[in-house]
Amino acid sequence: MSKKTTKKRELSRQFSVSFPLSILEEIELICAAKFMTRTSWLVQAAQEKINADRIEKMNKLKDIGE
């Protein structure tokens, strides 16, 4: 019997977003190649951007403190 790995779902909220077609087409190609949904790709991309912004802010604070 195989054990399934399940992720605990966070509360979520829907909203509508408009993208330029060129960006949407690129997202579609990436998702198709990686067999992932647009939602999961967008969530992952948003999380990467949030993390990058956090690191950038921390580095700026370090530079100010030096």
C-alpha atoms as a printed R data frame, in Angstrom:
   type eleno elety resid chain resno       x      y       z
1  ATOM     1    CA   MET     A     1   0.000  0.000   0.000
2  ATOM     2    CA   SER     A     2   1.502  3.353  -0.985
3  ATOM     3    CA   LYS     A     3   1.360  6.335   1.296
4  ATOM     4    CA   LYS     A     4   0.018  9.541  -0.261
5  ATOM     5    CA   THR     A     5   1.688 12.805   0.533
6  ATOM     6    CA   THR     A     6  -0.857 15.536   1.062
7  ATOM     7    CA   LYS     A     7  -0.273 19.220   1.448
8  ATOM     8    CA   LYS     A     8  -2.321 21.151   3.934
9  ATOM     9    CA   ARG     A     9  -4.390 23.668   2.007
10 ATOM    10    CA   GLU     A    10  -4.320 27.276   3.056
11 ATOM    11    CA   LEU     A    11  -7.402 29.415   2.921
12 ATOM    12    CA   SER     A    12  -7.646 31.017  -0.487
13 ATOM    13    CA   ARG     A    13  -9.553 33.735  -2.240
14 ATOM    14    CA   GLN     A    14 -10.348 34.161  -5.917
15 ATOM    15    CA   PHE     A    15  -9.860 37.300  -7.947
16 ATOM    16    CA   SER     A    16  -9.741 38.209 -11.591
17 ATOM    17    CA   VAL     A    17  -6.558 39.371 -13.319
18 ATOM    18    CA   SER     A    18  -5.930 40.499 -16.888
19 ATOM    19    CA   PHE     A    19  -2.620 39.650 -18.552
20 ATOM    20    CA   PRO     A    20  -1.199 40.735 -21.889
21 ATOM    21    CA   LEU     A    21  -1.697 37.884 -24.357
22 ATOM    22    CA   SER     A    22   2.037 37.490 -24.946
23 ATOM    23    CA   ILE     A    23   2.649 36.802 -21.249
24 ATOM    24    CA   LEU     A    24  -0.352 34.486 -21.000
25 ATOM    25    CA   GLU     A    25   0.849 32.479 -24.009
26 ATOM    26    CA   GLU     A    26   4.280 32.090 -22.418
27 ATOM    27    CA   ILE     A    27   2.731 30.965 -19.119
28 ATOM    28    CA   GLU     A    28   0.583 28.446 -21.004
29 ATOM    29    CA   LEU     A    29   3.657 26.992 -22.748
30 ATOM    30    CA   ILE     A    30   5.564 26.670 -19.487
31 ATOM    31    CA   CYS     A    31   2.605 25.038 -17.729
32 ATOM    32    CA   ALA     A    32   2.058 22.576 -20.550
33 ATOM    33    CA   ALA     A    33   5.739 21.620 -20.595
34 ATOM    34    CA   LYS     A    34   5.814 21.110 -16.818
35 ATOM    35    CA   PHE     A    35   2.352 19.513 -16.551
36 ATOM    36    CA   MET     A    36   1.208 22.077 -13.998
37 ATOM    37    CA   THR     A    37  -1.819 24.314 -13.656
38 ATOM    38    CA   ARG     A    38  -1.739 28.039 -14.276
39 ATOM    39    CA   THR     A    39  -2.836 28.592 -10.698
40 ATOM    40    CA   SER     A    40   0.039 26.600  -9.232
41 ATOM    41    CA   TRP     A    41   2.513 28.337 -11.551
42 ATOM    42    CA   LEU     A    42   1.188 31.796 -10.642
43 ATOM    43    CA   VAL     A    43   1.272 31.016  -6.910
44 ATOM    44    CA   GLN     A    44   4.848 29.762  -7.224
45 ATOM    45    CA   ALA     A    45   5.885 32.840  -9.248
46 ATOM    46    CA   ALA     A    46   4.250 35.168  -6.711
47 ATOM    47    CA   GLN     A    47   6.006 33.421  -3.820
48 ATOM    48    CA   GLU     A    48   9.375 33.697  -5.587
49 ATOM    49    CA   LYS     A    49   8.806 37.435  -6.137
50 ATOM    50    CA   ILE     A    50   7.814 37.951  -2.489
51 ATOM    51    CA   ASN     A    51  10.954 36.123  -1.324
52 ATOM    52    CA   ALA     A    52  13.194 38.088  -3.711
53 ATOM    53    CA   ASP     A    53  11.714 41.386  -2.501
54 ATOM    54    CA   ARG     A    54  12.282 40.354   1.137
55 ATOM    55    CA   ILE     A    55  15.921 39.537   0.443
56 ATOM    56    CA   GLU     A    56  16.394 42.830  -1.398
57 ATOM    57    CA   LYS     A    57  14.924 44.787   1.536
58 ATOM    58    CA   MET     A    58  17.116 42.922   4.024
59 ATOM    59    CA   ASN     A    59  20.214 43.653   1.932
60 ATOM    60    CA   LYS     A    60  19.312 47.356   1.776
61 ATOM    61    CA   LEU     A    61  18.937 47.436   5.556
62 ATOM    62    CA   LYS     A    62  22.345 45.749   5.931
63 ATOM    63    CA   ASP     A    63  23.918 48.364   3.637
64 ATOM    64    CA   ILE     A    64  22.384 51.193   5.665
65 ATOM    65    CA   GLY     A    65  23.723 49.680   8.905
66 ATOM    66    CA   GLU     A    66  27.298 49.414   7.633
